Amino acid sequence: MGTVDIQRADQDVGVDLAGVARLVADGTRAAFCLALLDGRAWTANELARYAGVAPSTATSHLNLLVNGGLLVEERHGRHRYVRVADRRVVELIESLAALAPKHSPRPRSLSASGRQQALARARLCYDHLAGTTALAITDAMVERQLLEWGPEPGLTGKGALWLAEVGITVPAGSRRPPVRACLDWTERRPHLAGAVGAALSAHALATGWMTRIGTTRALLVTPAGRRALHDHLGLPPAEL
C-alpha cells in the first residue's frame, strides 16, 4: 500500500491515528509524558530541566501536547502547569513504553544510577504503584487469593475483606474498573492498577509505608512499610 493509499484509508475511517503517533514520536515530548506519569502537575521550567532542554523549547513541545489533547494545562496566577489529560492517556503512554525496545541508559553520575535503581524498585505510575515492589505486592495478593488474575482480573470476596481489615478504602461509585492489569514498562509484567491499585497506593503514602524520593516518581519503602507488607502479605522485608 502506497503513501496515498494509507492517507486515504486514514481519512476513510475518520481517525487521525498518525497525528497522535507524531505527538509522542519526539524524544523530548516522550520524556515529558513519562515524567508526568507521576500524576502531578509540572511547570514548563521543571520539565525543561528534567529533559535537559531550553525553557522555550519545552514550551513549544508542551503547546503541541496540549493542543493534541494528551495534556491539559492549569493556571495559578502567572504560573502555568500541565498534567496528563486523563487515564486513557496514561494507559496509552504505559502501553507504548512497554512496547518500546528496552535498554539501560548509561548513568551520567552515581546519583543518576541511584535514581534509575530506585525507579525500577518502586515508583508511582500515575495513581498506582509500579516496579519490582508493585509486582511483589501483586504476586502476593494473587497467591493469597485476594485477586483473580486472569483474562478478566478482579477483586475476590476474600480480597474485599482484606482491604477492610488493612484499612484501605476504595471510593464507591467510581466508573473505573476495580482491578486492572497494567503492564510494567521496566519489568514487562503486569502489576495491579484500577481503583484498588490506586487505593492501595494512596494508603501506602498516607500511612508512611512509602515516601517519595525527592521530586521524582521513585518511592522508598520505609521500615514501617516493610513491616506492614510482611505482616499483611508475607513479603520478606529484605527484598523490599
CYANA upper distance limits for C-alpha pairs under 8 A (distance plus 0.5 A):
  1 MET  CA      5 ASP  CA      6.44
  1 MET  CA      6 ILE  CA      7.14
  2 GLY  CA      6 ILE  CA      6.79
  3 THR  CA      7 GLN  CA      6.70
  4 VAL  CA      8 ARG  CA      6.62
  5 ASP  CA      9 ALA  CA      6.60
  6 ILE  CA     10 ASP  CA      6.65
  7 GLN  CA     11 GLN  CA      6.77
  8 ARG  CA     12 ASP  CA      6.59
  9 ALA  CA     13 VAL  CA      7.02
 10 ASP  CA     14 GLY  CA      6.91
 10 ASP  CA     15 VAL  CA      6.69
 10 ASP  CA     16 ASP  CA      6.88
 10 ASP  CA     17 LEU  CA      8.10
 11 GLN  CA     15 VAL  CA      7.30
 11 GLN  CA     16 ASP  CA      7.98
 16 ASP  CA     20 VAL  CA      7.48
 17 LEU  CA     21 ALA  CA      6.86
 18 ALA  CA     22 ARG  CA      6.60
 19 GLY  CA     23 LEU  CA      7.11
 20 VAL  CA     24 VAL  CA      7.59
 20 VAL  CA     68 GLY  CA      7.74
 21 ALA  CA     25 ALA  CA      6.51
 22 ARG  CA     26 ASP  CA      7.83
 23 LEU  CA     29 ARG  CA      7.64
 23 LEU  CA     64 LEU  CA      7.68
 23 LEU  CA     65 LEU  CA      6.95
 23 LEU  CA     68 GLY  CA      7.80
 24 VAL  CA     29 ARG  CA      6.34
 24 VAL  CA     30 ALA  CA      5.65
 25 ALA  CA     29 ARG  CA      8.09
 25 ALA  CA     30 ALA  CA      7.47
 26 ASP  CA     30 ALA  CA      6.54
 27 GLY  CA     31 ALA  CA      6.62
 28 THR  CA     32 PHE  CA      6.82
 28 THR  CA     51 ALA  CA      6.88
 28 THR  CA     61 HIS  CA      8.15
 29 ARG  CA     33 CYS  CA      6.80
 29 ARG  CA     61 HIS  CA      6.68
 29 ARG  CA     62 LEU  CA      7.99
 29 ARG  CA     65 LEU  CA      8.13
 30 ALA  CA     34 LEU  CA      6.78
 31 ALA  CA     35 ALA  CA      6.68
 31 ALA  CA     51 ALA  CA      6.97
 32 PHE  CA     36 LEU  CA      6.70
 32 PHE  CA     47 LEU  CA      6.90
 32 PHE  CA     51 ALA  CA      7.69
 33 CYS  CA     37 LEU  CA      7.11
 33 CYS  CA     84 VAL  CA      8.00
 33 CYS  CA     93 ILE  CA      7.59
 34 LEU  CA     93 ILE  CA      7.69
 35 ALA  CA     47 LEU  CA      8.44
 35 ALA  CA    217 ARG  CA      8.12
 36 LEU  CA     40 ARG  CA      6.98
 36 LEU  CA     41 ALA  CA      7.78
 36 LEU  CA     42 TRP  CA      7.91
 36 LEU  CA     83 ARG  CA      6.74
 36 LEU  CA     84 VAL  CA      6.82
 36 LEU  CA    126 TYR  CA      8.11
 37 LEU  CA     84 VAL  CA      7.81
 37 LEU  CA     90 VAL  CA      7.21
 37 LEU  CA    124 LEU  CA      7.87
 37 LEU  CA    125 CYS  CA      6.00
 37 LEU  CA    126 TYR  CA      5.00
 37 LEU  CA    217 ARG  CA      8.47
 38 ASP  CA    124 LEU  CA      5.88
 38 ASP  CA    125 CYS  CA      6.20
 38 ASP  CA    126 TYR  CA      5.06
 38 ASP  CA    127 ASP  CA      7.69
 38 ASP  CA    216 THR  CA      8.39
 38 ASP  CA    217 ARG  CA      5.85
 39 GLY  CA     83 ARG  CA      7.63
 39 GLY  CA     84 VAL  CA      7.79
 39 GLY  CA    124 LEU  CA      8.42
 39 GLY  CA    125 CYS  CA      8.06
 39 GLY  CA    126 TYR  CA      4.84
 39 GLY  CA    127 ASP  CA      6.69
 40 ARG  CA     83 ARG  CA      6.92
 41 ALA  CA     81 TYR  CA      6.09
 41 ALA  CA     82 VAL  CA      5.73
 41 ALA  CA     83 ARG  CA      5.18
 42 TRP  CA     46 GLU  CA      6.73
 42 TRP  CA     47 LEU  CA      7.15
 42 TRP  CA     81 TYR  CA      5.70
 42 TRP  CA     82 VAL  CA      5.96
 42 TRP  CA     83 ARG  CA      7.10
 43 THR  CA     47 LEU  CA      6.90
 43 THR  CA     79 HIS  CA      7.97
 43 THR  CA     80 ARG  CA      6.49
 43 THR  CA     81 TYR  CA      5.07
 43 THR  CA     82 VAL  CA      6.85
 44 ALA  CA     48 ALA  CA      6.49
 44 ALA  CA     55 PRO  CA      7.02
 44 ALA  CA     58 ALA  CA      6.55
 44 ALA  CA     59 THR  CA      6.51
 44 ALA  CA     62 LEU  CA      8.04
 44 ALA  CA     80 ARG  CA      7.93
 44 ALA  CA     81 TYR  CA      7.56
 44 ALA  CA     82 VAL  CA      8.22
 45 ASN  CA     49 ARG  CA      6.73
 45 ASN  CA     55 PRO  CA      6.05
 45 ASN  CA     58 ALA  CA      8.02
 46 GLU  CA     50 TYR  CA      6.70
 47 LEU  CA     51 ALA  CA      6.60
 47 LEU  CA     58 ALA  CA      7.47
 48 ALA  CA     52 GLY  CA      6.24
 48 ALA  CA     53 VAL  CA      5.55
 48 ALA  CA     54 ALA  CA      6.45
 48 ALA  CA     55 PRO  CA      5.88
 48 ALA  CA     57 THR  CA      8.24
 48 ALA  CA     58 ALA  CA      5.86
 49 ARG  CA     53 VAL  CA      7.03
 49 ARG  CA     54 ALA  CA      8.33
 53 VAL  CA     57 THR  CA      6.87
 53 VAL  CA     58 ALA  CA      7.06
 54 ALA  CA     58 ALA  CA      6.81
 55 PRO  CA     59 THR  CA      6.66
 56 SER  CA     60 SER  CA      6.90
 57 THR  CA     61 HIS  CA      6.91
 58 ALA  CA     62 LEU  CA      6.56
 59 THR  CA     63 ASN  CA      6.60
 60 SER  CA     64 LEU  CA      7.12
 61 HIS  CA     65 LEU  CA      6.95
 62 LEU  CA     66 VAL  CA      6.54
 62 LEU  CA     71 LEU  CA      8.40
 63 ASN  CA     67 ASN  CA      6.47
 64 LEU  CA     68 GLY  CA      6.42
 65 LEU  CA     69 GLY  CA      6.82
 65 LEU  CA     70 LEU  CA      5.95
 65 LEU  CA     71 LEU  CA      6.14
 66 VAL  CA     70 LEU  CA      6.45
 66 VAL  CA     71 LEU  CA      5.11
 66 VAL  CA     72 VAL  CA      5.97
 66 VAL  CA     73 GLU  CA      7.55
 67 ASN  CA     71 LEU  CA      8.43
 69 GLY  CA     85 ALA  CA      7.31
 70 LEU  CA     84 VAL  CA      6.73
 70 LEU  CA     85 ALA  CA      5.97
 70 LEU  CA     89 VAL  CA      6.63
 71 LEU  CA     82 VAL  CA      6.86
 71 LEU  CA     83 ARG  CA      6.02
 71 LEU  CA     84 VAL  CA      5.05
 71 LEU  CA     85 ALA  CA      5.04
 72 VAL  CA     82 VAL  CA      6.08
 72 VAL  CA     83 ARG  CA      6.14
 72 VAL  CA     84 VAL  CA      6.80
 72 VAL  CA     85 ALA  CA      5.64
 73 GLU  CA     80 ARG  CA      7.22
 73 GLU  CA     81 TYR  CA      5.97
 73 GLU  CA     82 VAL  CA      4.81
 73 GLU  CA     83 ARG  CA      6.99
 74 GLU  CA     80 ARG  CA      6.34
 74 GLU  CA     81 TYR  CA      5.55
 74 GLU  CA     82 VAL  CA      6.63
 75 ARG  CA     79 HIS  CA      6.18
 75 ARG  CA     80 ARG  CA      5.07
 75 ARG  CA     81 TYR  CA      6.61
 76 HIS  CA     80 ARG  CA      7.00
 76 HIS  CA     81 TYR  CA      8.36
 84 VAL  CA     89 VAL  CA      7.23
 84 VAL  CA     90 VAL  CA      7.50
 85 ALA  CA     89 VAL  CA      6.99
 86 ASP  CA     90 VAL  CA      7.17
 87 ARG  CA     91 GLU  CA      6.64
 88 ARG  CA     92 LEU  CA      6.70
 89 VAL  CA     93 ILE  CA      6.69
 90 VAL  CA     94 GLU  CA      6.60
 90 VAL  CA    126 TYR  CA      7.58
 91 GLU  CA     95 SER  CA      6.49
 91 GLU  CA    182 CYS  CA      8.42
 92 LEU  CA     96 LEU  CA      6.68
 93 ILE  CA     97 ALA  CA      6.52
 94 GLU  CA     98 ALA  CA      6.67
 94 GLU  CA    182 CYS  CA      8.28
 94 GLU  CA    183 LEU  CA      7.66
 94 GLU  CA    184 ASP  CA      8.12
 94 GLU  CA    185 TRP  CA      7.18
 95 SER  CA     99 LEU  CA      6.80
 95 SER  CA    183 LEU  CA      7.46
 95 SER  CA    185 TRP  CA      8.25
 96 LEU  CA    100 ALA  CA      6.58
 97 ALA  CA    185 TRP  CA      6.13
 98 ALA  CA    183 LEU  CA      7.10
 98 ALA  CA    184 ASP  CA      7.22
 98 ALA  CA    185 TRP  CA      4.70
 98 ALA  CA    186 THR  CA      7.88
 98 ALA  CA    188 ARG  CA      6.93
 99 LEU  CA    185 TRP  CA      8.39
102 LYS  CA    186 THR  CA      8.27
107 PRO  CA    112 ALA  CA      5.90
107 PRO  CA    113 SER  CA      5.54
108 ARG  CA    112 ALA  CA      6.65
108 ARG  CA    113 SER  CA      8.03
109 SER  CA    113 SER  CA      6.86
110 LEU  CA    114 GLY  CA      6.80
111 SER  CA    115 ARG  CA      6.77
112 ALA  CA    116 GLN  CA      6.81
113 SER  CA    117 GLN  CA      6.84
114 GLY  CA    118 ALA  CA      6.60
115 ARG  CA    119 LEU  CA      6.61
115 ARG  CA    218 ALA  CA      7.90
116 GLN  CA    120 ALA  CA      6.78
117 GLN  CA    121 ARG  CA      6.69
118 ALA  CA    122 ALA  CA      6.71
118 ALA  CA    123 ARG  CA      8.06
118 ALA  CA    218 ALA  CA      6.20
118 ALA  CA    219 LEU  CA      7.50
118 ALA  CA    220 LEU  CA      8.07
119 LEU  CA    123 ARG  CA      5.83
119 LEU  CA    131 GLY  CA      7.43
119 LEU  CA    217 ARG  CA      7.44
119 LEU  CA    218 ALA  CA      5.17
119 LEU  CA    219 LEU  CA      7.75
120 ALA  CA    131 GLY  CA      5.54
120 ALA  CA    132 THR  CA      6.98
120 ALA  CA    186 THR  CA      6.92
120 ALA  CA    187 GLU  CA      8.44
121 ARG  CA    131 GLY  CA      5.47
121 ARG  CA    132 THR  CA      5.43
121 ARG  CA    133 THR  CA      6.35
121 ARG  CA    218 ALA  CA      8.49
122 ALA  CA    129 LEU  CA      7.47
122 ALA  CA    130 ALA  CA      6.31
122 ALA  CA    131 GLY  CA      5.18
122 ALA  CA    132 THR  CA      6.80
122 ALA  CA    133 THR  CA      5.97
122 ALA  CA    134 ALA  CA      7.27
122 ALA  CA    218 ALA  CA      6.39
122 ALA  CA    219 LEU  CA      5.69
122 ALA  CA    220 LEU  CA      7.32
122 ALA  CA    221 VAL  CA      8.34
123 ARG  CA    129 LEU  CA      6.42
123 ARG  CA    130 ALA  CA      5.80
123 ARG  CA    131 GLY  CA      6.61
123 ARG  CA    217 ARG  CA      5.72
123 ARG  CA    218 ALA  CA      4.67
123 ARG  CA    219 LEU  CA      5.43
124 LEU  CA    128 HIS  CA      6.24
124 LEU  CA    129 LEU  CA      5.42
124 LEU  CA    130 ALA  CA      6.40
124 LEU  CA    217 ARG  CA      5.83
124 LEU  CA    218 ALA  CA      7.12
124 LEU  CA    219 LEU  CA      7.65
125 CYS  CA    129 LEU  CA      6.24
125 CYS  CA    130 ALA  CA      6.25
125 CYS  CA    217 ARG  CA      8.28
127 ASP  CA    197 GLY  CA      8.31
127 ASP  CA    198 ALA  CA      5.70
127 ASP  CA    201 SER  CA      7.39
127 ASP  CA    202 ALA  CA      8.24
128 HIS  CA    192 LEU  CA      8.13
128 HIS  CA    193 ALA  CA      6.43
128 HIS  CA    194 GLY  CA      8.38
128 HIS  CA    197 GLY  CA      5.79
128 HIS  CA    198 ALA  CA      5.09
128 HIS  CA    199 ALA  CA      8.30
128 HIS  CA    200 LEU  CA      7.90
128 HIS  CA    201 SER  CA      5.64
128 HIS  CA    202 ALA  CA      8.29
129 LEU  CA    133 THR  CA      8.49
129 LEU  CA    134 ALA  CA      5.90
129 LEU  CA    191 HIS  CA      8.41
129 LEU  CA    192 LEU  CA      8.04
129 LEU  CA    193 ALA  CA      8.17
129 LEU  CA    197 GLY  CA      7.61
129 LEU  CA    198 ALA  CA      8.23
129 LEU  CA    201 SER  CA      6.31
130 ALA  CA    134 ALA  CA      5.32
130 ALA  CA    135 LEU  CA      7.58
130 ALA  CA    184 ASP  CA      6.93
130 ALA  CA    191 HIS  CA      7.16
131 GLY  CA    135 LEU  CA      6.92
131 GLY  CA    184 ASP  CA      7.24
131 GLY  CA    186 THR  CA      7.34
131 GLY  CA    187 GLU  CA      7.35
132 THR  CA    136 ALA  CA      6.67
132 THR  CA    187 GLU  CA      7.64
133 THR  CA    137 ILE  CA      6.77
133 THR  CA    240 LEU  CA      6.74
134 ALA  CA    138 THR  CA      6.65
134 ALA  CA    191 HIS  CA      6.65
134 ALA  CA    192 LEU  CA      7.75
135 LEU  CA    139 ASP  CA      6.50
135 LEU  CA    189 ARG  CA      8.19
135 LEU  CA    190 PRO  CA      7.86
135 LEU  CA    191 HIS  CA      5.78
135 LEU  CA    192 LEU  CA      8.17
136 ALA  CA    140 ALA  CA      6.62
136 ALA  CA    235 LEU  CA      8.01
137 ILE  CA    141 MET  CA      6.70
137 ILE  CA    233 LEU  CA      7.88
137 ILE  CA    235 LEU  CA      8.21
138 THR  CA    142 VAL  CA      6.72
138 THR  CA    191 HIS  CA      6.44
138 THR  CA    192 LEU  CA      6.33
139 ASP  CA    143 GLU  CA      6.57
140 ALA  CA    144 ARG  CA      6.61
140 ALA  CA    233 LEU  CA      6.51
140 ALA  CA    234 GLY  CA      7.98
140 ALA  CA    235 LEU  CA      7.92
141 MET  CA    145 GLN  CA      6.67
141 MET  CA    146 LEU  CA      5.52
141 MET  CA    147 LEU  CA      6.36
141 MET  CA    159 GLY  CA      8.45
141 MET  CA    233 LEU  CA      7.52
142 VAL  CA    146 LEU  CA      6.23
142 VAL  CA    147 LEU  CA      5.44
142 VAL  CA    148 GLU  CA      7.09
142 VAL  CA    149 TRP  CA      7.08
144 ARG  CA    233 LEU  CA      8.45
145 GLN  CA    156 THR  CA      7.58
145 GLN  CA    158 LYS  CA      7.50
145 GLN  CA    159 GLY  CA      7.58
146 LEU  CA    155 LEU  CA      6.81
146 LEU  CA    156 THR  CA      5.94
146 LEU  CA    157 GLY  CA      8.01
146 LEU  CA    158 LYS  CA      6.02
146 LEU  CA    159 GLY  CA      4.28
146 LEU  CA    160 ALA  CA      8.04
146 LEU  CA    162 TRP  CA      7.91
147 LEU  CA    153 PRO  CA      7.61
147 LEU  CA    154 GLY  CA      6.29
147 LEU  CA    155 LEU  CA      5.26
147 LEU  CA    156 THR  CA      5.97
147 LEU  CA    159 GLY  CA      6.76
148 GLU  CA    152 GLU  CA      8.16
148 GLU  CA    153 PRO  CA      5.54
148 GLU  CA    154 GLY  CA      5.48
148 GLU  CA    155 LEU  CA      6.62
148 GLU  CA    156 THR  CA      6.91
149 TRP  CA    153 PRO  CA      5.11
149 TRP  CA    154 GLY  CA      7.35
153 PRO  CA    179 VAL  CA      6.58
153 PRO  CA    180 ARG  CA      6.83
153 PRO  CA    181 ALA  CA      7.48
154 GLY  CA    178 PRO  CA      7.34
154 GLY  CA    179 VAL  CA      5.61
154 GLY  CA    180 ARG  CA      7.99
155 LEU  CA    159 GLY  CA      6.20
155 LEU  CA    160 ALA  CA      7.16
155 LEU  CA    178 PRO  CA      7.63
155 LEU  CA    179 VAL  CA      6.97
156 THR  CA    160 ALA  CA      6.85
157 GLY  CA    161 LEU  CA      6.95
158 LYS  CA    162 TRP  CA      6.71
159 GLY  CA    163 LEU  CA      6.75
160 ALA  CA    164 ALA  CA      6.94
161 LEU  CA    165 GLU  CA      6.71
162 TRP  CA    166 VAL  CA      6.67
163 LEU  CA    167 GLY  CA      6.52
163 LEU  CA    168 ILE  CA      5.53
163 LEU  CA    169 THR  CA      7.54
164 ALA  CA    168 ILE  CA      6.48
164 ALA  CA    169 THR  CA      7.55
166 VAL  CA    232 HIS  CA      8.09
168 ILE  CA    199 ALA  CA      6.87
168 ILE  CA    200 LEU  CA      6.83
168 ILE  CA    203 HIS  CA      6.63
169 THR  CA    199 ALA  CA      6.76
170 VAL  CA    195 ALA  CA      6.92
170 VAL  CA    196 VAL  CA      6.57
170 VAL  CA    199 ALA  CA      6.01
171 PRO  CA    195 ALA  CA      8.11
171 PRO  CA    199 ALA  CA      8.39
174 SER  CA    195 ALA  CA      8.18
176 ARG  CA    194 GLY  CA      7.09
176 ARG  CA    195 ALA  CA      6.94
177 PRO  CA    194 GLY  CA      6.11
177 PRO  CA    195 ALA  CA      6.80
178 PRO  CA    194 GLY  CA      5.73
178 PRO  CA    195 ALA  CA      5.05
178 PRO  CA    196 VAL  CA      5.89
179 VAL  CA    192 LEU  CA      7.37
179 VAL  CA    193 ALA  CA      6.45
179 VAL  CA    194 GLY  CA      5.10
179 VAL  CA    195 ALA  CA      6.74
179 VAL  CA    196 VAL  CA      6.33
179 VAL  CA    197 GLY  CA      7.44
180 ARG  CA    192 LEU  CA      6.68
180 ARG  CA    193 ALA  CA      5.32
180 ARG  CA    194 GLY  CA      5.22
180 ARG  CA    197 GLY  CA      8.47
181 ALA  CA    190 PRO  CA      5.89
181 ALA  CA    191 HIS  CA      6.20
181 ALA  CA    192 LEU  CA      5.88
181 ALA  CA    193 ALA  CA      6.26
181 ALA  CA    194 GLY  CA      8.19
182 CYS  CA    190 PRO  CA      5.43
182 CYS  CA    191 HIS  CA      5.83
182 CYS  CA    192 LEU  CA      6.80
182 CYS  CA    193 ALA  CA      6.34
183 LEU  CA    188 ARG  CA      6.59
183 LEU  CA    189 ARG  CA      5.91
183 LEU  CA    190 PRO  CA      4.48
183 LEU  CA    191 HIS  CA      6.76
184 ASP  CA    188 ARG  CA      5.63
184 ASP  CA    189 ARG  CA      5.88
184 ASP  CA    190 PRO  CA      5.92
184 ASP  CA    191 HIS  CA      6.71
185 TRP  CA    189 ARG  CA      8.24
192 LEU  CA    196 VAL  CA      8.30
192 LEU  CA    197 GLY  CA      5.83
193 ALA  CA    197 GLY  CA      4.72
193 ALA  CA    198 ALA  CA      6.97
194 GLY  CA    198 ALA  CA      6.71
195 ALA  CA    199 ALA  CA      6.61
196 VAL  CA    200 LEU  CA      6.61
197 GLY  CA    201 SER  CA      6.71
198 ALA  CA    202 ALA  CA      6.63
199 ALA  CA    203 HIS  CA      6.58
200 LEU  CA    204 ALA  CA      6.64
201 SER  CA    205 LEU  CA      6.88
202 ALA  CA    206 ALA  CA      6.50
203 HIS  CA    207 THR  CA      6.41
204 ALA  CA    208 GLY  CA      6.59
204 ALA  CA    209 TRP  CA      5.27
204 ALA  CA    210 MET  CA      6.07
204 ALA  CA    225 GLY  CA      8.03
205 LEU  CA    209 TRP  CA      6.57
205 LEU  CA    210 MET  CA      5.71
205 LEU  CA    211 THR  CA      6.50
208 GLY  CA    222 THR  CA      7.53
208 GLY  CA    224 ALA  CA      7.53
208 GLY  CA    225 GLY  CA      7.30
209 TRP  CA    221 VAL  CA      6.46
209 TRP  CA    222 THR  CA      6.02
209 TRP  CA    223 PRO  CA      8.07
209 TRP  CA    224 ALA  CA      6.12
209 TRP  CA    225 GLY  CA      4.02
209 TRP  CA    226 ARG  CA      7.71
209 TRP  CA    228 ALA  CA      7.81
210 MET  CA    219 LEU  CA      6.69
210 MET  CA    220 LEU  CA      5.85
210 MET  CA    221 VAL  CA      4.99
210 MET  CA    222 THR  CA      6.02
210 MET  CA    225 GLY  CA      6.67
211 THR  CA    219 LEU  CA      6.00
211 THR  CA    220 LEU  CA      5.82
211 THR  CA    221 VAL  CA      7.26
211 THR  CA    222 THR  CA      7.65
212 ARG  CA    216 THR  CA      7.68
212 ARG  CA    217 ARG  CA      7.43
212 ARG  CA    218 ALA  CA      6.58
212 ARG  CA    219 LEU  CA      5.08
212 ARG  CA    220 LEU  CA      6.79
213 ILE  CA    217 ARG  CA      7.82
213 ILE  CA    218 ALA  CA      6.03
213 ILE  CA    219 LEU  CA      5.96
213 ILE  CA    220 LEU  CA      6.89
221 VAL  CA    225 GLY  CA      6.08
221 VAL  CA    226 ARG  CA      6.92
221 VAL  CA    240 LEU  CA      7.24
222 THR  CA    226 ARG  CA      6.72
223 PRO  CA    227 ARG  CA      6.80
224 ALA  CA    228 ALA  CA      6.62
225 GLY  CA    229 LEU  CA      6.48
226 ARG  CA    230 HIS  CA      6.59
226 ARG  CA    235 LEU  CA      8.37
226 ARG  CA    236 PRO  CA      8.37
226 ARG  CA    237 PRO  CA      5.53
226 ARG  CA    240 LEU  CA      7.14
227 ARG  CA    231 ASP  CA      6.56
227 ARG  CA    237 PRO  CA      7.25
228 ALA  CA    232 HIS  CA      6.41
229 LEU  CA    233 LEU  CA      5.87
229 LEU  CA    234 GLY  CA      6.97
229 LEU  CA    235 LEU  CA      6.25
229 LEU  CA    237 PRO  CA      8.26
230 HIS  CA    234 GLY  CA      4.67
230 HIS  CA    235 LEU  CA      4.94
230 HIS  CA    236 PRO  CA      6.44
230 HIS  CA    237 PRO  CA      6.86
231 ASP  CA    235 LEU  CA      8.30
235 LEU  CA    239 GLU  CA      8.09
235 LEU  CA    240 LEU  CA      8.31
236 PRO  CA    240 LEU  CA      7.61
